[in-house]
Amino acid sequence: MDTEITVALIGAAGVGGTIIGAIIGARIQANGGHAQAQAARDAAETAAQAGRRQALHDLRWTTTTALLRAAGESMEATGRLYLAAPDAHAEQGEAERVLHTFRHTYAEAELAAPPGIREEIEAVDRVVRTAHYLARMRAPAERAGRTLDDLCRQGNAAALHAKGALDRLRATDAPLWNPSLGGGDPPPEYDEVVTALNAVPQLQREQVRLLLGVAAAPLEHERRRENVINARRDWSEQDYRYQAARQGLIEAARRVLGTDGL
């Protein structure tokens, strides 16, 4: 009896072991499947993160290079305002157009920029906009003064007379008067210079107004002298500031975007 019971127990143990082994094996396979699935999910997430990082890197690179290109085009168009013909309508329109493009490009770059280059992007924006603003203010007066000076060098009698009238007005310490600002009727001291400038047929009405705006007291003349006679020198300084800001952005972008070692 004991032998039969022992044999029965051994058989039962064998069956139970088989069942337990099957259960354990199934659990191992299940756990292995879960591990494989988790590993697959981790790999997919890693790949997705890498894809997002690469897409962001590409976006930042693209917007930064587009900003540099638009800034260069705006500065070139601004510089041409100083060298344009007296009316310069085409040049002014082109300068406004490319500045608008630059502003749009700057907005995109500002949104996508990483922290390491935001200040450099802002520096480029400031110098491009400042250069354009100063050109709008100074270039027309520079062109008007250049036209009058060129006519004087050619021996134009009317231009020489107008130049002399301007010098005599400044010597009298006349009050300030700027017709472009709606200053009303000119003071009596301006009678000669107004007549003389209007007698130069090569000067346009707007150029006459610009020249009258600098035909005041010596102090005002000296301040405006910087704007008129040295406007192109001032433009060179603005261009120098732009080149420095541009180089600063390039170096920062290479460092932050990881291309400085390529």
Steps between C-alpha positions, in 0.01 A plus 500: 500500500778733590669423174187577300447825684860596440473423130176697482656796675800489269270497199298784638811695570613446146174621359496793739857584410410493135209733560706733719777496245253585228361786707847630580601468139190688389574775751857522379381525142240761600754700692736471209228627268430794730871578515528485124192723464641749751832495325323567171305787656819645649674474165207668325493782757875545468469515123210746528698724735799487270273589209353793690845623598621475142190676369547781754870522414415524130235767570742708704769468237262593220350803676842628607648477152185660355538785750862558401406502133210742550715728718768517231246584232348773717837658572592499130172668408547755779849584380374567149278779635812714554617454142168526321382773267329803658147354490601141593142373486601155375777467757272608784234251396754219482645589840153491657420167333812319617465648849149355520641161398770533765243577772299191405811284501611646833167407659542139388860484622403657833239230561732213410823632652666305782600702810864514392444721195199715588707802601704475179182482291366809677829682436473434126139621504592824678782595266303420182200705611716787625694514174177512303352772721811717478515456125141616465585808706846579367523370145254752345681793665834355393379471141370858506829635635695290251293633211563860602873437553531327162332792329739742674801297385364520146491879528120526497429867572163442668644229723798717596265784589284264713809369676608854580151585626513201734836610637376857554188372678707293741728795569201709614405252774149476355221323693425135428237435236416169339233502228485119503361518855230749418680798649274755335634796304879541500659774711615808303863383524412207271372709209826497303577131549144389418510698176851378417427130557176517304696659213711185457298298245691179569377493862164340568253658740564237766874557468448872550301428816774269628768762438292767670471270798878522552528868418481626856728592788865385489442247777211345313705511184785310662263234631336465162839513333568160652174376354544646154866520405610199704192285447694244301762484773220439749370227270841336506484497878157339490629240257793431733259445790295267283804294402593465868147395597485258207828337597383473861185318390692265273742403775221450756294294256794275420566444867140438606397297194815290519657587165811680622704181478393406148 
